[in-house]
Amino acid sequence: MSWASFHMVEVMSSAKFLHKRTGYLAAALSFQQDTDILMLTTNLMKKDLASPSSVDIAIALNGLSQIVTPDLARDLSPDLVSMLNHSRPYIRKKVVLALYKVFLKYPEALRLSFPRLKEKLEDPDQSVVSAAVSVICELSRKNPKNYLSLAPQLFKLLTTSTNNWMLIKIIKLFAALTPLEPRLIKKLLPPLTNLIQTTPAMSLLYECIYTVITGGFLEAAGESGHALAATCTNKLRKFLEDPDQNLKYVGLLAMGKLLITHPKLVSEHKDIILECIDDEDMSIRLRSLDLVVGMVSRKNIIDIVNRLMGHIMPKTDTSPEASLHAPSTIFDAVYRIDIINRIIFMCSQNHYYHLNDFEWYISILVDIIYASGVNVGDIVTNQLMDVSVRVKSVREYAVKQMFNLLEDKQFLETANKRDSNIAVLSAAAWICGEYCNYLENIPSTLECLLLPQTAKLPVKVQKIYVHTIIKIYAYWTSELITQWNDELQREFTKVTEVMRDKMDMFTHSTDLEVQERAYNVKSIFNIILDAVTHPTKDFNEIPSILESLPELFFIYELNPVAPRAQSKVPVPEGLDLDSWINAPLPDLVLDSDSDNSISDSAVYKKSSKHGKKKKSRSKVYSSEDEEDKEKRRLARKELHKNDPYYIMSDKHDRGKSRLIEFDDVDSIPVVELDVEEINSRVDKLKRGKKPKRSKKEKREPKIPVYAEEEMPENAEESEEEKVVIKSKATKKNDSVYVKRSTRDIFENNEDTGLDNVDLSTPLGADEKFQQVQAYLSPEELRMKEEAKYIRDRKEMRELKKKNKEASVQKSKKSSKQESADKPVEKRKKKKEAKKSKTKKESAIDASADTVEENVALDTTLNNHIDTLKAEQENTPADQVIDVLDNKDLTISVSLSLESFEAPVITASFHIKNKHADQMLPTLHLEFPQSFDIQLTETGNDITHVASATETFELQANEEVECVGRFNISSRSRHDLHIRGEVYFDIEGSSALNQYTIEIPIPVAIFLDRRYAIDPSTFGNLLSEHGDEFEYHDNVSVEIPIPADASIEKALINVLEAVTKTSGLSVVEVVPGAASLYGKSIQNVQIAGLLKYTLSMDTEPKIVTLSVDLKSTEEDLLSALTITLAALKLES
């Protein structure tokens, strides 16, 4: 609305109240910070602010608060400060509120006007005081330190005022001041406690409770802090019971703050908090979930988790089969993922401190796996593996549940779904393989791991599957050894052969690691089959490889490693970590290391961090003398300098690892393995298998037996670690569930300038408001302009006078020279006049002949114009283009516009095999998507023709036709191309042939050929809407006329070529010219004037076309200009 800005200012300056109010309202709605006309409103607002009418002042203040700019704030701030003493409280209140907007735009005004603003806290009118408190409260958000001096006045208002809204602002202000001045807490505690106990206003009550919780009042209250916290929780319960959703939300928010310091008091209201979980409002549910996570304990964790599980899966049928990846009818996937994360956080925090029944937790994790439409496979996988490793007593149950997952074929079918939890099968396979002694049916487990569906699983799952197969197989062989006989051997051989053959689906995997593991396992199977089927000794003797195979996997038991295990490794006696194990090789010692070792005297000290404190020792060593080192360093530099394979560098990368090759094989350390110890561990593992249980038996929850965290031998706990462990034992809940923080949508950077304002120092003598420069009155301005005009006129007359004198002197010099040359010029003019007379006579005769010819030509063109229009309307705009022609095949395409309503181009491809004795087994086209052109599906009207994206098989000399539809999303321009790739195989050849095809889209295809326009309509269009045709261009083309063609026929062919190439239609033909018009399907109009001239003297004769075009869009005009410039007449 910039066109109306000046008129708004005129209405704002009206003397009538209704007009003035309308003008200020329009300005507030339409003016922006960069509106130029705002500079004219300064004097207008000064006048309105000084008006005797309070209504005019109020309107000006309201308008100023909406359209204030830095310049307006600077110029009007002195007037506003002076109005703080206005006789009417209504005006004083509005001035105080308007000053806040002025401070945001002009922060310097805050320091100059703060003493006057501070006085308004003691104003006799309560509305003015309330406005001043509101402004100070908002200003304190950025820099509360500036307002500590107002604490006495604010405290007085807190204890005496009855205005609830003002009390809320004061309490918010004190909440910002108490962190800066802790002594305020003891002063504020009695009035705040009194307000909490007595006030009936829910808004004021919440603000008091929130300030007490977050401002450190509970800690400062000492022994009475617990009673005050209990009072706050009881009051907050009323918020949760209130039907108002807003009160319920803020109550939960305050409960969350109180949960950090007093979790027991919040847990007493567990019933009402759990009811809020089922609330319809999503924000209330999330806030209540935060509370539930914080108040969980060993007694209530099962009830809470079961309650939350109802929000994940439908309650109608909770069986895994029924709910497998079906869309939930309760909550969306994002909410359920949040629920699952909270459940896992509650159960796993503090090393599963709240869990007693780990079998229940395993069942919960399995239920989560089957949660409909939620992908949480990674986090569940980590939990299943962590629990199975840490808790020994749950391993048998975990193996049973994981076996059920492995044999669930319906779950395997969800591998390709986006929301599938198929990644959890890696944990299932790992647990079954690591603790295979708990498996009830080993052959069934191996069969599940070798199902055909496993080839569709993710690569990381297949890796675990392959490793698990050989581990379970190794354990199975250890069981069969005790029962070995001929029949068992034959059955064992058959099973091994089947497993070896089924490993082929892993060897054909696209992942290198899966292939490597599968080939290793397959090789082990081949070795076992050779040993079993071709025994070297007695046929009934057990092959040695079957006895030694379990030792590869079950020598040591897998236990969790303590977090500080690495730092607890004691240094063996006699081991000096500071000395070289072997003498360093000269060529592998860094220059910087040798320099540092000499300059720093090579002093290395190491102190023990273990419980047994060892004496710190130091060792000073020097490997060689300084002279020898320097000689060797120089020799090495010279060697590297002449080495073409060594890259010199100024800086050494100390952090990079370097490979050191040792030629001495005997230096490799050898580890001795105790065979008896290995066999004893294998026997223990065999005896660890427990008998099968009947499915109908009910088991009571077992007391969890935890696996000990492994620590190095002779490791002792330090005093610091004992204190940490003791504090963890006494601390029940030291973890808080934290979600990722999001951007604050209410964040406002407008008040950043207030951070640099310092109100603690008094004003200086030179700190004053800037004096606004007075504007000239209209009479003074008129006189000033007149004086300037007179001065300019005088300077102009003097300049003209000087120029006139200079021109007179030049004319005198030139006249003398002209008088000498006049006789010669007269004789030349007579001769030229005679020649021109003869030329004019001949030109008149020639022009008469040309006019007669042009009239005849125009008559012929006018007679042909109707036929040309009819042909143009009935002829489809198909363009046949040859895109590929080589020794193998030819591809041509014809482009046509599918309809005039949408820019969709149909491309009909004709593909022919040029080989007479070879076929093309496979041929297909691919068209990548782009921003301009997108391949769409073929319409129903041409379903009898194959799609361009299908794969074809072309016999010898066979030709096929296919169709592709392309949606054009950009405007028509000259560089639009359909780009694609053609791939085909040739019979008898293994090479894959690939060619790039590029189909230019002619601009004429976008013009609507049905649209015809008569000359009168065309003239009215240009006269009424000529300004819309703002883009202009011109093109000139010379076209030779064939010798055997008549001029009339040649001009008709030229006109047809122009209309066919450009898509423009002929409106009217006049002598020597024709008017053209076109309209694209994208509503872009283009008009043109075609002029032609005949050159009859040349051989062959030439028609010169000059086309002037103007359009409403630049791209279409440029495309038509380029198209017409390349125009050629078909022979």
N, C-alpha and C positions, 0 to 999 in steps of 0.2 A: 504493500500500500504506500510505496514511496511517492506515488503521484499525488496522494492526498495529504502529505505531511504539512505542506504550507497552509492548506485550508484548515487543518486541525488547529494549528497555532492561531489562526484567525478566530476560530470559534472559541478557543481557550481565552482569548483576550476580550470576549464579549462581556458587556455589562450585565446581561441577563443571567440569572442564576441557572436556569435550565440549560441555556446554551453553553455556559462555562462548564457545568458538570459533564455535559455530553462530550465536550472537547477534551477535558482531562481524562475521561474514561477511554475515549478512542486513542489518545496518546499512550495511555498505560498498556493498551492491548497491542498497539502496532509499532511503537517506537522501540528501537534497539540501541545498543551501546554505540554503534557506529553510524547512527542517523545524523546526517549533517545539520538538519534543521534544529537540532537541540540547542545549538549555540544561540539561537534567537529567543530562547525561552528564559534566559537568565533575568533580564530586566522585567519580563512579564511576571515571573514568580516573585521577584522582589516586590513588585507592586501589589500582588495578591497577598503576600505575607504581611504587608503593611496596611492591609485593608481594615477599615473599622468594623466590617462585618465578620463575625466569627465563622459564618458558614463559608465565605470565600477563603478564609485562612485554612479551614479544615479541608476544603477541596484541594487547595494548593499543596498542603502537607501530604495528603493521600497520593496525589499525582507525583510529587517529588520522590516519595519512597519507592515508586515503581520505575521511574525513568531516570533516576539519579546516575550521573556519570562522574568520573574524577574531577572534571572541570566544574560541573554544577556543584559538587560537594565542596570544592575549594572556595567557590565564589559565594555560596549561600550559607556556609557554616557560621560566619559571624552573625548573620541575621537570626539563625535558629538559636544560637546561644543567648542572644539578647532577648529572645522571646520566652526563655525559661522563667522569666518573672512576669509573664502575662497575667492579667487580672482574672482571667477565666481558667478554672482548673481543667476544663475540657480541652483548651488549647495547649496548656502546659503538658498534659498527658500525651497529646499527639506529637508535640515537639520532641519529647523525650524518646518516643518510639521511632520518630523519623531520624533522630540523631544516630541510632544504631545503623541504619542503612548508609548514612553519611560516613560513619567511622569505617565501614567496610570498603568504601571507595577512596576515602581520604584519611588514612590512619593518623596522620599528623594532627588532625582535629581532636582526637581523643585526649591527647596530653594537654592541649590548650583548654579544653572545655571540661576536663574531669573535676576540677574543684566545684564548678557550678552544678555538674551532675550529682556530685556527692551531697550537695545541699538539698536535693530533691528527696533524699531519704527521710528528711525531717519535715517534708511538706505537710501542711495541715489537712490536705485532701488525701484520702486513702487511695484513690484511683491513681494519683500522680506517684505516690510511693510505690504502689504495685507495679506501675510501668517502669520506674527506676530500678526496682529489684529485678524485673524481668530482663532489662537491658544489661545490667551488671552480671546477671547469671549467664547470659549468652556470651558476654565478653570474656568471662572467666574460663570458658572451655579451653581456650588456647594458652592463656598465661595466667593461672590463678594467683601467682605470687604477687601480682600487682594490686590485689584487692584484699590482702591481709589486714591492711589498715582499717578496713570497714567492719572488722569483726565486732567491735563493741556496739555499733549502731545496728548491725544485723541481729545480734543476740537480743537486743532490746526489742526489736520488732518480733522476734521469735516468741518471746514471753508475753507480749502485750497484744499482738494482733489476733483478730478472729477471722481474717480472710484466709480461707483454706488454700486458694490458689497461690496467694503470696507466700504462705507458709511452705508450700511445696517448693517454690523457687528458692526460698531461703535455705531450706534443708539441702537441696541440691548444691547450692553454693557452699555450704559448710562441708559437704562431702568432698568437694574439691579442695577445700582449705585445710582440712584435718591432716592429710599426709604431710603438708608443709609445716604445720604447727601442732604437734601431738598434744600439747597442753590444752587444746580446745576440747579434747574428748571428755575429760572430767567435767568441764564446764557445761557441755552440751548433754551429758548423759541424763541428768534428772529431767529436764524439759522434754527430751525425746521419749523417755520411759513413760512420762505422764501422758504424752500424746498417744502413745501406743495403747495404753490402758483405757483411755477415756474417749478418744475421738470416734464419732460414728461415720466419718467420711472415709470411704474405702480407698480413695486415691491418696489422701494424706496418710492414712495408715500404712499403705504399701511403701510410700516414700520414706517414712520413718523407719520401717523394718529394713528396707533395703540399705539405708544409710548406716544403721546399726550393724548390719552383717558385714558390709563391705568396707566400712570405715575404721575397723579395729576397735569398736566399742565393747564387744564381748570380751576381748582379751583385757582391755583396760578396766573392766568392771570387777575383776578379781573373783572373789568367791560368789558374788551375786551374778556373775556372768552366765552361769548355767541356768539360773532361774529366769533371767532375761531371755535367754535363748529358747527355753521352754515356752515362755509367753509368746515369743515370736512364732514358733511353730504352731501353737494353738490358734493364733490369729490367722496364720496362713492357711490353716485347714478350712476356715470359713471361705477363703477365696476359692479353694478347690471344690467346695460343696455348692458354690453359687452357680446358678444356671447361665450366668453371663460368661461367654467364652473368653472375653478379654480378661476378666478377673481371674479366671482359671489359668490362663496362660502366664500372667505375671506372678501368680502364686507359685506355679511350678518353677518359674525362673528364680524367684527368691529362695525356694526350697533347695534348688541346685547350688546356690551360693552358700547356704547354711550347711549343706551336706559335707563340705570340706572340713569344717571345724567340729561339727556335732552330728556325726552319722547316726548315733543311737537315737537321738531325738527325732530325726527324720524317719528312721525305720519304724517308729511307733505308729506312723500314719501310712503303713504299707498298704492297707486295704483301699484307701481312697486313691492312692497313687496308682495301684494296679487297675483300678476302674478307669482311670484316665487313659490307660493304654488302649482301651477299646473305643475311645472317643472318635467321632466322625472327623474332627478337625485334625489334619495331618500335623500341624505345628504343635498342637497339644500332645499328640502321641509321641513326637520326637522329644519334647521336653520331659515327659514322664519316663521315657526310656533312659534318658540321662540319669534320672534319679534312681531307677531300678538297678542300673549297672553299679551305681555307687553304694547302694545299701545291701548288696548281696552278701550272704554268709553261708556257712556250711549247713545251717538248718533250713534255709529257705531257697537254696539255689535250684533244687529239683523242681519245686513248685513254680518258681519264676521262669525257668527255662521251658517247662511244659506249657506255661501260659503263653510264652513268646512263640513257641512252635506252632500254636494255633494261628498265628499271623502269617505263617509261611505256606502251609499246606491246607487245602480245604478240609473242613471238619466232617463233611459228609462221608468221605471214604478216604481214610488215611493210609491205606495199603500202598506199598511202593509201586505195584503194578498199575493201580488205578490212577495214581497221581504223577506217573512218569512223564514229565515235560508237557503236561496239559496246562493250558493257560489258567492262571488262578483267577478266581472270581472275587477275591477279597481286596488285595492290594497290588500295586504295580511292582515290577521287578526291582526297581531302585530301592524301594522301601524294604523289600524282603532281603536284599543283599545287606542293607544296613542292620537289619535284625540279626542276620547270621553272623556278621562281624561282631556284634555286641555279645551274642551267645558265646562265641569262641573266646572273646576277650574275658568274659566273666569266669569261664571255666578254666582258662589257662593262666590267669594272672598269678603272679607270685609262685611260679612253679606248681600250679594246680593246688593251691593252698585250700581252696574251698571244696575240693572234691573228695568224697569218701568211696563212692561207687563208680569205679572207672568203667565197668561193663555198661553201666547206664550211659556214660558219656560216649562210649563207642557206638551204642545204638542210636544216640542222638546224632552223631556225625553221619551214620549211615542214612538216617532219615533225611538229613539235610542234603545228602547226595541226590536223593530222589525228589528234592524240592522242584516244583514245576517252574520252568522258564528262568532259572537262576544259574549262572555259571560261577561257582565258587570252588572249582576243582583244586586249584593250587593250595588255597589255605586249608582245605579239609585234608588234602594229601599230607601236608606238613604235620598237621595235628595227629593223624592216624599213626604216622611213623614215629613221631616224638613220644606219644603215649605208649606205644608198643615197646619201644626201647627202654624207657624209663621205668615202667611198671611191669614187673615180672608176672604178677598174679593175673594180669589181664591178657597175657599173650595168647593163651589157649582160646579164649572167647574171641579175641581179635582175629585169629587165624580162621575161626569158624565163620565169622561175618565176612571176612575178605574172600573166602571160598565161595560164599553165596553171591558175592558181587561178580566173581570171575565166571560163574556158570550162568549168570543172568543174560540170556541171549537178547532179550528185549532191550536191556541196557546197552548192549553192544551195538544195536542198530541205530542208536542216537549219536554215533561217533562223528557224523558229518554235520550235525546240527550246531548252530552258532551258540546256543545256550546249554550245550551238553557239558556234563561233569565227567566226561570220559577220562580226563587226566587222572582221576582218583584210582584208576586201575593200575597205575604204576605203583602206588602205595600198596594196593591189594596184592599184586604180584611180589613185591619186595618182602612184605610181611610173611606171605606163605613160603617164600624161599628161605628167608632167614630163620624162621621158626617152623621148619617143615616137620619137626618131630611131633607137632601137635596136629598134623593133618590126619583126618580119619580115613581118607581114600586117596592115596597118592596117584594111582592111575587115572582117576577121574580128574584130579587137578591138572595132570599133564595133558589130558585130553582137552580141558578148557583152555589151557595156554596155547594149544595148537589148533584151535578152531580156525576155519577159513576167514572168519570176520576179523581176526586179529591183524590181517594185512592192511585193513583200512584204518587202524588205530594211528594216533600220532606217533611221530618218530621217537619221542622221549619215552613213550609207553612201550614201544617195541624193544627198545634197548634193555629195559628191565625185564621184559618177558623172556628174551633170549638167555639172559644171565640166570633167571629163576629156573628155567627149564633144566639147565645142566646141574644146578644146585639140588633141586628136588630129585633129579635122576641119580645123582651121586649118593644122596641119602637113601634112596630106594635100593640101590645096589648093596649098601651096607646091611640092610634088612634081609636081602635075599641070600647073602653069603651063608648065613646059618642054616638055610634050608636048601642048599644047592643039590640038585640031582639032574638026571637026563631030561625029564619032562619039564622041569623048571628052566633048564637051559634052553630048550627049544622055544618055549613061550617067551623067555627073555630075549632071545634072538629076534623073534618076530616083532616084538614091541620096539626093540631098538631100531630095526630096519624101518618100521613105520615112522618113528620119530625122525630118523635121518632123512627120509624122503620128504616129510612135512617141513623140514627146515629150509626147503628151497624157497618157500614164500618169503623168508627173511633174507636169504641170499640175493634175491632179486629186488631188494629194497633200493630206493634212490639215495638213502643215507649211507655214507661210507662207514660210520661206526657200527650201524646195524649189520651191514654186510660183513664187516670184520669179525664181529662177535659170532654171527651165524656160521661163518666158515670155520672158525675155531671149534665151535660146538660140533659141527658136522665132522670135522677131522677127528675129534675125540670119539664120536660114535663109530667111525671107520676103524680106528685103532682097537676099540673094544670088540667090534664084530670080528676083526681078524684074530684077536686073541681067543675069542670064544669058539669060533668055527674052525680054527686051525690050531689046536693046542699042541704045544711042543712035547708035552709029557703025557701023563694019564688024562684020559678024556673027562673023567669025573673030578679032576683036580680044579680048584677054583683059580682062575687067572689072577696073576699078581696085580694087574692093573685095576681089577675090581676091588681089591683090598686097599690099594693106595689112593683110589679116586676120592673117597670122602675126606682124606686128609688135606686135599686142596682147599676145602671150604669150611671145615668145622674144627680146625685146630684150636682156635681161640674163640671165646664167647664175646659177642659184641655188647659192650656196655657204654653208657654215656660217659663222656670225658668232662671232668670238672673244668669250669671256665679258667681257673688259675693254674691248671696242670702244667703248662709250659714254663711258667715262672717258678714253679716249685721243684723243678728238676735240680737235684743237688749236684754240685761239682765233685766228681770223684777225687779221692785222695791221690796226689801225685800228678794231677793233670793241670798244666799251666796253659790257660786259654790265651795268654798274651804272647806265647812263643810260637815260632813257625813249626809246623809238623814236619815238613821237609824243607830243605834249603831252597829259597826262592830262585827261580830261573832268572838269569839276568835280563833276557829279552822281554819278560812279562811283568817287570816291576815298573810301575808308573813313575814318571819323572816327579810328579807332584807328591807322590807318596814318599819317595826317597828324600825330597827336599824337606818335607814336613818332618820326617823322622829325624833328620839331622838338626834342623832349626829348632825344633821343640824338644830336643834331647831324647826323643823317643820314650817319653815317660808315660806309661799306661798303668792306671790303677783300677782295680775292680774290687768292689765290696760286696759281700754276700747279703742277700735280702731275706734269708730264711730265719727260722726261729733261733737256730744255733748261730750266734754271731761269730763270724770268723774274723781274724785279724786282717785288716786291709794290708795288701801287699803291693809292692810296686817293683817293676823290673825296668832297669835301664840297660838298653842294649844298642849296639851299633854294629850292623852287619859287616861293614867294611870301612876302610878309611875314606876320607873326603876326596883325596886325589884319585883313588881307584874308581870311585863312583862317577866323578866328573869325566874321566877318560872314557868309561864305558857309556855314559850318557851321550857324549859327543859322537862316539862311534856309531851308536844306535841311530842318532839323528841323521848322520851321513848315509847310513844304510837305507833308512826310510826315504830319504830325499831322492835317492837313485832308484827306488823301487817303483815301477809303474803301477803296481797293484795296491799301493798304499796311499791313502788320502790323508794329506797333512791337515792338521787342525790346530787352531790356536788354543782351544779350551778342551780339557779332558772331561768326558762324561763319567763322573764317578759312580753315578747311580746305575749305569748299565752293567749288565753281567757280561763276563768274558769267558769264553771257553778255553780251557787249558787241557791240552792233550798230553797224556803220560805214556811214554813208551815202555815203562816198567810195569809189566802185568803183575808181578809179585807184590806190588804195593797196594793192590786192590784188597780191601779187608774181606776176610772170610768169616761167616757166622756159622757156628756149630749148632746143629739141631739135635735135640735129645729125642730119639725115636720112642723110648719108653714113655716119656712124658706125653708125647703126641698120642700114643695108643691109649693111655689111661684117660685122656680127655675125650677121645672118641667113644670109649666104653661108657663114660658118664653121660654123654649125649644120647647114646642108645637107651640107657636105663631111664633117661628123663621122660620118655614117652609115657603118657598116661592112658589108662583104659578108656574105651568109648563110653559115653553116657547115652542113655536113652533120651529120645527127644521129649518124652512126656514128663520127665523128671523136672521138678521145679528147684531152682537153686537160689539160695539166699545170697545176698551180696557179700562178697568176700572182703576181708580187710586187705587193703592194697599192700602189696609187697613191692617195694621200690628197688630198682637196681642201683647198686652203689656206683657213685661216680668215681671213675678211675683216677688215681693220683700216682705220681712216681713214688718209688720206694724211698723210705726214710724222709718223707716230706712232713713237715710240721706246720701247724697254723701259727701265724704271727699274732701278736696282741691286737693289732688293728683289725684283723679278720675276725677274731673272737668277738670284738665289740660289734662289728657289723652283723654277724650271725645272731647275736643276742638281740639286737634291735629289730631284726627282721622277724624274730620269733614273737616278740611282743607287739609288733605292728601288724594289725589284721588287714588293713586295706591301705596300701600306699600307692596304688595305681589308679589313674583316672582315665576313662575312655575319652579320647579327644578325636574329633573329626577334623578333616582338613578345613582350614579357615577359608572363607569366601570373601569376595570384595564387598565392601559396605556400599549399598546402593544409595544411601543417604549422605555419603561423604561429599563435603563441599569445600572446595579449595579457595573460596572467595575471601575468607578471612585470614589468609596466610600472612598478610601485611601487618596484622595486629601483634604478631609474635615479637616484633622488634621494638614495640612501644614500651618504654620504661616509665612507670608512674611513681616509683619510689623516690625519685629526686624532685626537689621543688623546681618550679618554673624559673627560667632565667629572665633577665631584664630584656633581652632581645627576642624572646619567644612570644610572638604576637601573631594574630591573624594577618594574612596578607591583605593589603588595601586594594580593593578592586578598582581598576581604572574606569573613570566615569565615561559614559558614552556621550557623544555630541548630540545636541538637540537637532531636530530637522532643519531649523533655520541656520544654525552654525555649519551643519554639513553642506547645505546648499551654497553658502557663501564660500566655503573652502573649495568646492567643486568649480564654482565660477572663476575663482582666482587661478586655479590650475588650468582651466580651459583657455583663459586669456593669455596665460604664459605660454601655453603650447602653440596657440595661434601666432603669437609674435615670433616665436622661433621658426615656425613653418614659413612665414613671409620672408624672413631673412634668408632662409635656405633657398627659396625660389628665386629671389633676387640674384643670389650668387650664381645659380645655375643658368639664369637667363643671360647674364653678362658673359659667362664662359661660352655659351652657344653662339652669341653674336660674333665673337672673335673667330670661332671656327668657321662660321659661314662666310666671313670676309675672305679668308684664305682659300676656301674651296671655290668661290665665285671667280677668282682670278684664273685659276687653272681650267675651269669649265669654258671660259670665253675663248681660250686658245684651241680647244678641241671641238668646237661646234661645227665648222665647215666639213670636217671629215665625217662626222656622225650623220649629217644631213644626206650625204651621198649614199651611205650604207643603208639608211632607212628607206630610200626610194627603191633600191634593188630588192630589199626584203619584202616590201609591200607587193611588188609584182609577183614574186614567188608564192606568197601566201594566198593571193587571189586565185591562182591556178589550182593550188592545193584544196582550197575550200570548195571550188566547183566540183572537183573529183570526189571529195569526201561526201558532198551532198548527194551525188548520184549513188555512191556506195551505201550510204546510210538508208537511202530510199529502198534499195534492194534488200538490205538487212531487215528493215522494218516489215517489208512484205513477207520475207521468209519467217520472221518471228511470229507474225500474226497467224500465218498458216500453221506453224508448229504449235502455238498455244491453242488453236482451234482443235488440232488433233489430240493434244493432251487432255483438253476438257472433255472431248468425246470419250476418251479412254478412262477418265477418272472414276466413273461409276463402276465400270467393270473391274478396275483395280481394287476398289473398296470391297466389292462383293467377294472377290477372290481372297482378299486379306482376311475377311471375317470368317470364311468357310475353311480356309486352309489352316490346319493345326500347326503350332509352332515347334515342330519336331526338327531337331538338329542331329544329323548323323555324323559321327566323329570316329575316325580310325585311331584307336589308342595303342594297338600293338600289332605288329606284322613282322614275323621272323620265319625261320625255316621250319619251325615246329607248329605254330598255330597263328591264327589271326583273331583279333578281338575288335569288334566295332560296337558302338553304342549309339543309340538314338535317345535324345533327351526331350522330354515334354513336360509341361506343367499339368499336374494332376487336376487341379481346379483353380478357379480364379478367386476363391475365398481364403485359401491358405497357401503359403509358400512351400509346397511339397513338390519335388521334381521326381518323375518316374524315369528311371534309366533302364532301357531294354538292351541287354547285352546279347550279341551274336558271336558265339565262339565256335571256331572250326578247326579241326585237326587236319593239318596239311600233309601228314604222313600217309602214304598210300598202302604201306604194309605194316605199320606199327600203331598200336593203340596207346592211349594215355590212361593208365589205370586210375589215377586219382588227379583231379583238378579242382581247386577251390579258390575263391576270391575272399580277401579280407579287406575291410575298410575301417581304419581306426577312427574313433570319434574325435571331433574337434569342437572348438567353441562356435564355429560358423556352420558346420554341416554335421548332421547326425543321421545315421542309418536307422530307419524305423521298420516295423513289421510290414509285410505285404498285405495290401487291402483285400477284402473279400471278393472284389470284382475281378481280380486277376489271379485267383487261386489256381486256375488251370495251368498257369505258367510257373516254372520252378523259381525258387528264390535265389537271389544272387549269392547268398552265403552257403548254399548247399554244396556238397561234394559230387562231382560228375565223373563218369567213366566214358570216355570218348573212343569209339572204335575208329578204324582207319577211315579218313575222309568224312567223318561224321560231324554234324553241326548241331549245336544245342542253343537254346534261347532261355534266358533267365532275366528276371526283373528285380530291381532294387528301388526302394523308395527312400528318398533323402529329404530330411526336413532342413530348410534353410532358416537359421535363426538370426542372421545378420542382414543388413541392407545390401542391395545389389551393388556390386562394384566389379571392376574389370579383372581383378586377380582372384576371383572365386574359382576354386578347382575341387573336384572330387578326387581324392587321392586314395590309392589302394595298392594291394600286393596280390599277384597271381602266383600260385604254387602248383606245380604239376610234375608228375613222374612220366618217364618214357619207358615203354616196354623194352626190356633187355638192358636197361641202364640203371645203375644204383644211385646216380646223382639226382639230387633234388633241385629242380629248376625254379628260380624265383626271379620275377620281373616286377618293376614298379610301374604302375599305370597312373596317368594324370589326365583327368577329363576337364577341360575348361568349360565353364558354364557361360554361355552367351548372355549378354544383358537383355537381348530382345525377348528372351523367354519370360521375363518378368512383366512385360507390358501387356495390358488387357486389350486384346485385339477386337473384342466385342464392342468396345466403347467407341462410338462414332459421334462426331460433333459437326454441326453445320457452320457455315461461315459467320452468320450473325451471332450465334452463341459463342463462337470462338472470339469474336470481337468484343462482346460484352465481358467475357472472362478476363481478357487482357486489360480492359479499361477499368473494371471494378477491382480486380485482384492482381493487378500488375505488380504491386509492391511485394507480393509474396514470391515472385520469381526473382529472387535476389542473386542467383548465381548465373553468370554469363560465360560463354566460351564461343570460339569460332574455329572452324576447320575448313581447309581448302584442299580439294582433290582434283587431279587431272586424269581424265579417263580417255584413252584413245578409242576412236570409232573404227570398227573393221571396214576395210575397203569395199566389201561386197554388201554392206548394210546401208540402208537409207538413213537419213538424218532423223526422220520421224520415228522409225523403229528403234534407232539407237537411243533417242531420248526417252522413249517409253521403257526400254530395258534399263536405262540408268535410274529412272524413277522407281521401277520395280525393285531394283537392287538396293536402293536406299531404304525403301520401306521394309523389305524383307530382312535386311541386315540389322537395321536399327529397331524395328518393331513399331516405328512411328507411322501414323496414318496421315494421308493427304487430305487436308481440309479444303483447299481451294487453289486453283492454278490461275495466275495472272501473267501478263506478258513478261517473259524472262524470269519468272520466279514462281514458287509454290510455297504455301504455308503448311506446316507440319504440326501434329499434336499427338501426345501420348500420355497415358496414365498407368502407372504400375499397380500391381496388386497390393502394394504397400502404401497406396494413396499418395505417391509422389508424382507431380505433374511436370511436364516438360513441353515447351513450345519452341518452334523453330521456323526459320525462313530460309528456303533453299533458292539460291540464285545460280543460274547457269549462263555461260557464254560459250559461243562456238568460235573456234579458231579454224577458219576455212583455208588459210594460206599454207598451213603445215601439211605434211604427209607422213603418217596418216592424220586425218582430222582429229582434233582434240576437243572434248567437252570439259570445261573447267567449272567444277561445282564449288560454291562458297555457301556453307551452312552456318548460320548464326543461331545458337541455341541458348535458351535460358530455362532454368529449372528451379524448383522449390527445394532441391536437395543436391548437395555437391557431389556425392559419390556416383549417383546415377548419371549426372551430367558428364563427369570425367570418363565414365565407362563408355557412354555413347560417343564422346569425342574420339576416344582411342579406336573404337570400332569403325567409325566412319573414315578415319584417317587411313585405315587399312583396306578400304573398299576397292574391290576389283570387279570388272564387268566380265561375266561369264560368256565364253564364246559359244 
